[in-house]
Amino acid sequence: MEEEARKLLEEGIRKKLVSPGKGELSTFPNGTKVVFHYRTSLCDGTVLDDSRNMGDRSKPMELILGKKFKLAVWERVVITMRQGEIAEFTCDTKHTALYPLVSQSLRNISAGKDPLEGQRHCCGIAQIHSHHSLGHKDLDQLQASPQPLVFGIELLEVLPPGSFQLDVWAMTDEEKLEFVPQIHEEGNLLFKQGQIKEATDKYYNGIACLKNLQMKEHPGDEAWVKLDHMITPLLLNYCQCKLRQGQYYEVIEHCSSLIFKYEDNVKAFYKRAKAHAAVWNETEARADFAKVLELDPSLGPSVAKELRAMEERIRSKDKEEKGRYKGLFNYNEPPATATTG
């Protein structure tokens, strides 16, 4: 124990044991899966992230050792811990320079966004030295002025290689490409069964997987375009799920991004039209439905049905509002007169 602590100090890491774990210390061979909760703080105690309440969810971090995770210090510290152990690690700046990017990705995931959203097409070090916002003031400040960080870690599980199914992010590029059609089909089946949330997660994982591969290609190159064509149907299915879940503005955002790239994508126009109609954007909805008919006249009956439904909702809304304000301004009543006692 003391020898390990000395080695950590030499590497610029100070360990403080909060609660001991149980059993023997694992040998942690490559391919081991570790599951842990983390709490990241500045040295003055300011909390940056806490996996127990990120995005109103308590989801622990999962790492596959030996997969070259961007924040290498997390792999370094967990291999000094027993299952169930809680410890704090104060890490020098040389270990924490990439934390803003890692945190941005984790926050995106907790919010249901693309984990790579906002990250440019370049390596992590290049992103650190570029002067663009990560979308979070605290991370921007940390990126501009790197400093030591304190990681509070609770090691929940240690799973040996071969005892679990690999998560998408832990796969090789070849494994991801082979896995995407499978996850796409699983999402389709779940959607048909009415399991919309589960289908959404499948489509999201497929998109994130392909986006990760796409980040390694130059935008516009043949490989990049091929991956983008694989992403498009997954994103459209994801939008269909979001329509069912009432997340209309997210549908508008994603479909608009598709239309910007593919001006003849009738499905993107159709889904965006339905989303606009749902949030009372009548003008935008009519314009999108008109474009749908222009691109595919055979969809006339479906478009007519959607337009009738939108018009009926608008009439009902107008009637409700008129009823709500009826009687507020009745000019037939005689004016009030003052009386004296």
N, C-alpha and C positions, 0 to 999 in steps of 0.2 A: 504494500500500500504506500509506504513512504517512498520507495524507489520510484513508483509510478508518478507520485506527486512531484518528485524532484525532476523527472523527465519533462513533465508538463510545464513546470516553471522555466526550465531551460528553453522551452519552445514558446514562451510568452503566454502561458495559460495558467491561471491560478484556480485550483479546485477547492470548493468548500462543501463538505458533506453535510446535508441537511437531515436526511433520514436514510439509514442503511437498507440495502435490499436483502434478498434471501437467496440462498443457494450458492453454488460456485460461480465464479466469473467465467463467462463463455469465452471460447477461443475466437469467436467472431470471424470465421472464414469468409472469403469473398462470396457474395450471393446470399449472405444472411440478411433477413429482413428485421429491422428494428422499428418498433412503434413507440412513440413518446410524445408527451405534451411538452411544450416549450413556452417560456416567457422571456422576451427580450427587453432589456432595459439599458438606458444610459447609466453611466457610473454614478450619476446624481440621483438615481432612483426613478427617473422618468420612464414609464413603460411605453414601448413602441408597439409590441405585438404580444398577444396571449392566445395560444391555440384553443384555450377553453372558452373563449367568447368572441372569436373572430367571426364576423358576419352573423352574429347571434346563434352560432352553432359551436358545439364542443367537439371538434374533430381533431384527433391527434395526427401528428406528422408520421409519415411512413418513409423509410429509406431502405434501399437495397445497397449494402456495402460493396464497394468495388466498382460502382457504376459512375464514378467521377461526378458526384453531385457538386453543383456550383459552389456551395459553401462547405469546403472540405473540413473545416474545423468541427462541424457537427459530427462527422464520422470519427474524427480523432477523439472527441470527448466521450461519445457513447460507449466506445470499446473499453473504457475504464470503469464502466458501471455494471452493477448486478441488476437483474430484473427486480422491479419494485423500488429501486433506489431513487432518491431525490437529491440532486446536487446543483450547486451554482458554479459556473465557470466564467471567470473574468478574463477576456481574451484581448490581447494587444491588437492594435489597428491593422497590423499585417494580416490578421486572420479575418477581419471584418469588412474589408474594403468592398466586397461584393454583396454585403447584406442588403443594401437598398434595393438591388435588382431582385434578389430572392424574396424579400418582403413584398415587393410590388406584385410578383407572380402569385404568392400565397394569398395576398389580399384579393387579387382578381378572382382566384379560385373560390374563395369564401363568399364572394359576391356573385358567383355564377357566371363570371366573364371568362374570356379567353385568357389563360395564364400568361401568354406572350403579348397581350395587348399593351401598346405603348412602348414596346422595346424595338429598337431599330435593328436593321439587318447588318449586324456586326457583332464581334465577340464581346464578352462581358467587360473586359478591360477597356475596350474602345468606348463602350457605353458609359462607363464610369467617368471617362474624361470628356465626353461630349456634354454640351451645355443645353440639355433639354429636360423638361419637367417629367417627373415620374407620376405626377398626378396626386401627390401627397406632400404637403408642406414639410412634415417631419423627415420624410425620406429625401426630399430635395436638399434639406439642410445637412443631413448626414452624408449625402453624396458629395456635397460641396466641401464639407469639413469632416473627413473620416475620423473616427475616434474609437477607443476601446469600448466593448459592449459586454454586458453580463447576460449570460444565457442560463436561465433556470430550467433544468431538464428533469422530467420524471419518466424513467424508462418503464414502459408498461409491458412490452412483450419482446422476446427475442426468438425469432423463428428460423431454424436452420434451413440451408438451401434444399430445395426440392419438397418442402413441406407446405408450400402455398403456391397459388397461381400468380404469375407475374402481372403487376399492374402495367397499363399501357406505357406509362412514362419510363418504366424500367426496361422496356424491350429495345432490341437493336433496331436499326432502320429497316432491315429486311423483315424482321418479325412484325413491325408495325404495319408495313405494307400488306403483309399477308393477313393480318388481324382485322384491318378496317372493313373489308367486305363482310366478315363474320359479324362484327359489332353492328354494322348497318342493318343486316338481316335480323339480328336480335331486336334492334330498335323497331323495325317494321312489325315484327310479330307482337311485341309488347303494345304497340299502338293499336293494332287490330283487336287486341284483347281488352282495350280500354285502360291499360296501365300507363297513363300519359306521363306521369312523373318519371317512372322508370325508363320509358322510351326516350324522354328528354335527356336523361343522364347518358344513355347509350349514344345518342347522336352527338351530344356535347363532347364525350370522350373521343369519338371518332374525329370530330373537327379539330380538337386540340392536338390529337396525334398527328394529323396531316399538316396542321399549322407548324408544328415543331419541325417536321421534315422540310416544309417550305421555307422556313427561316434559313436553312442551309444553302438555298439556291438563290441565284440572282433574279430579282423580279423581271418577268418578261421572257426569261429563258425557257427553252422547251420543257425542261423538267419542272420548273415552277408552274408553268401553264397547265401541264398535265395534272399536277397535284391540285391546282385550283379547280379544275374540272371535276376532280373527285370530291372536293370540299363542297361544291355548289349543291348537289342533291341532298347531302347531309344537312346543310344549312337550311335548305327549304323545308325539309322534314322537321328540323328543330323549330322553325318558325310556325309550322302547322301545330306543333305541340304548344307553343307559346300562345297561339290564337285560342286554343282550347282552354288555356289557363288564364286568359284575360290579360296577358302581358302585351298589350297592343303597341305601346311605344317602342318596345324592344323589337317587335316584328317590323315596324316601320323603319327602324334604324338598319336592321340587317338586310331587309329587302332593298332599301335604297342603295346600300353598298354593292349589292349584286347588280342592280340596274345600272349603276355607274360604270360597271365593267362590261355587262352584257345587256345591251339595250333592247334585245329582242327576247328576253326571258319572260315569257308570258306568265309562268307560275309566280315569279317574284312580283309582277304587277298585280296579279289577282289577289295574292295574300296581302300585299300592301293596301290594296283597295278595301278589302274587308276590315283591315285594322283601322284605316282612316274612317270608315263608316261607323265603326264601333265607338270611336272617340269624337263623333259629331263633326268630323272634317268633311262636310258634304262636297264642297268644291273639289278637293283633292281626290275623294273617293270616285266621283263621277269622271274625273280626268283619267284615273287609272283604269276604271272599268271600260272607258272608251278605247284606251290603248289595248286592253285585252281583246276587245272585239276586232280591232284593227289587225292584231297579230294572229288571232284564231277565231274567225267568225263562227265556227262550230260551237263555241262556248256561249252563243247568244242566249239560249234558254237559262243557263246557269246565271249569267250576268243579269238577265231580266228578273230572275227570282231574288237575287241579292239587292237589286235596286228597289224592288217592291218592298222588301223587308226594311230597307233603310228608310224609305219614304213613310212607311207605316210607323216606324219608331219616331220619326221626326214629328208626324202628326200627333202621336200620343204625347210626346213631350210638350208640344205647343199647347195642346188641350189642358194638360196638367198645369202648365204655368199660368194659363188664363184663369183656371179655376182657383189657383193659389192666390192670385191678386184680385179676384172678383170681389167687389164690395169695398175695396180699400178707398176707392174714389167714386162715391155716389153723389152726383151733383143734383139729384132730385130732392134730397133732404133739405128742409128749411134751415137757414143758419141758426146757430145757437144764440140765445139772447140772455143777457145778464138779468138777474132778478135781485131785488133787495128785500131783505127781511123786515 
